């Protein structure tokens, strides 16, 4: 059984931040679940162009408001607590936080831990070995 709290993540090296967001990584690849789970905060006013080419992601909004725009179709979807969206086609999108957003994100394959967005708005596909080097 794995039991972990947000408070212990920083000391464990499981908090990653970049411009506009902070990801607290509750479950990672080395936990052996086959997916990773993240408590992620998006800063108010942040506009993130993302394209997870190596991962599928599902996002559940628990606080705040914003919207997501599918760049393939131009469709814009409002985000509020209780909304889930799944990037089941590695969808290129823009995420806008109208207020601070807090989300729970699930990635498959699971993240290893230190990943941050590259120039394409994607996370690299890391293994424990490549993350250590």
Order of alpha helices (4+ residues) and beta strands (2+ residues): beta-beta-beta-beta-beta-beta-beta-beta-beta-beta-alpha
